[in-house]
Amino acid sequence: MVFLDFEQPIEELTERIARVKEIGNTEKVDVSKTIVELEQKLVLAKQRVYKNLSRWQRVQLSRHPERPYTLYYIQQMFDNFVELHGDRQVADDKAIVGGLASLNGKSVMVIGHQKGTDTKSRQYRNFGMANPEGYRKALRLMHLAEKFDKPVICFIDTPGAYPGLEAEERGQAEAIARNLFEMSRLPVPIICVIIGEGASGGALGIGIGDRILMLENTWYSVISPESCSSILWHTWEHKEKAAEALRLTPQDMLQFKLIDEIVQEPFGGAHHDPAQTAATLKNTIEKYLTDLLVLNKKTLVSQRIQKFSTMGEFAQK
Amino acid sequence: MNWFRRVTQGIHTQMSERKEVPDGLWHRCSQCKTTTTTRAHKNNLWVCTNCDYHSRIGSEEYFEILFDKGTARKLFGNLIAKDTLDFTDSISYKKRLQQSQKKTGLDDAMQVAVGKLNGSELVVACMDFSFIGGSMGVVVGEKISRAIDHCLEHHLPLLIISKSGGARMMESAFSLMQMAKTSAKLTLLAEAKLPYISLMTDPTTGGVTASFAMLGDLNVAEPNALIGFAGPRVIKETIRRDLPDGFQTSEFLLEHGFLDKIIHRKQLKDQLGQLFAHFRQ
């Protein structure tokens, strides 16, 4: 397990427990009492650390290298997943995956950002930063879902849409804008889940839905804390301060009524028990999907447009 | 030997007695540095008489250029931003709003007006770059939303003039959701088959480009405007090489198929009038 800087007390205790266990095995001495003591200490240390996470620490957890990504959740939650490739115009973007899958015997369209798990696959997935082709592939799959009346489920986890030269040439802005427009009026239920990072337009590009959920240790903002810090204070050093100012946690988002529900993660983050995280998420998605499937298409779309039309507070003179 | 000797050093004239050329008599083109009188520059619709550079102008100027004299009526002037996040960087967002309001005389980065263009009524929503970089916060999103409602109610076409650095950071996720809000509302305009022309001017970047600005039935731009998703500096840092000449200009976008046409400011009124007329006839 990889530990983050603020998890140091937990790391130390975990290592000590492992060492004591090893001594117990090799030296044939009774260490059970010591282990019980240490494990109690570990529980307390975990509570101290995880119950008072700062906004920046949640950002760190959302980027934990062992955190599950879209394809993991798809394998865990659905059956018969068939990945579908390509935008039919330029290429197949590896940073966004999608395809048909069964949820309790019913077919749905699943789409999501995908990050890699080691250096090679991270590069292959472009660190979850999609090009216009990714957004256009997503839109193609959504129109396919519309044609055959399948609900759409989106998993969001991106540090942003890719800011590259070719991305601009092929219309990154147009691709995202088009998705916002088309997703607003897609006549099938759409459920979006932030499973990691929700950075700006790159996240929103597959983020318009009837229900927006966030896993507990994720964030959603118009800009990453690092970029915010570099714009406001001309250095990346103030990322903690920026994270606080941006109010980007699921708790903030729920309080602002910009999302519908926070999905609990296992203690310490999704990577401590990925299967449990997937099971909880599956339950939540099923619950909302049942609600949405009874609505007629017109009501569904007009409620979705209404939902986004009322976001944001302003004052009147 | 000098004839005159300086008895006291420095300048002793009081600031209040200072004489200088009145402000705003001359205009110096920021591209070719040619100097003209402000009046000549204005008479040329704030376009350089020498190099054709289109100076950045605000909503008042665009309203003056586009609307038939005396027909424009402003809408939704009562909306002002709220600091929901209690955001503070070098100064608080509240203070920044007050300073910008005082400096520009505007309430926020967008004004909406209804009026006639060559005799036909339409709604124009125009951004102001002078107000916090033309950034899109809740007020800009709400004004577009209401402008669309007004179009739907009165069966009018819509023109949005974009000039913006993108979403307003000080409103975080709220400003992000304005991208969703404006795009969602535009689907209603599309359903009612009311035409929407998006005019992009220098600069149009970030969340504004990635939402309503790219969603026109027609996307048009002024010449040589910077239009893009990511800013040139960010792209340069990402790809670690120099950007080609003319990258992210209107001409670049036209070449890559993302604009219907480029319109010179002096032809703007007539050409927009002609385009809207095609949808009516």
Interface residues (C-beta under 8 A of the other chain):
Chain A: A161 Y162 P163 G164 L165 A167 E168 E169 R170 G171 Q172 A173 E174 I176 A177 R178 L180 F181 S184 R185 S200 G201 L204 G205 G207 I208 Y220 S221 V222 I223 C228 I231 L232 W233 A245 L246 R247 L248 D252 M253 F256 L258 R304 I305 F308 S309 M311 G312 E313 F314 A315 Q316 K317
Chain B: G77 N78 L79 I80 A81 K82 T84 L85 F87 T88 D89 S90 D107 G137 V138 V139 G141 E142 S145 A167 R168 M169 E171 S172 A173 F174 S175 L176 M177 Q178 M179 A180 K181 S183 A184 K185 L186 T187 L188 E191 G206 G207 T209 A210 S211 F212 A213 M214 L215 G228 F229 A230 V234 I235 T238 I239 L243 F247 Q248 H256 G257 F258
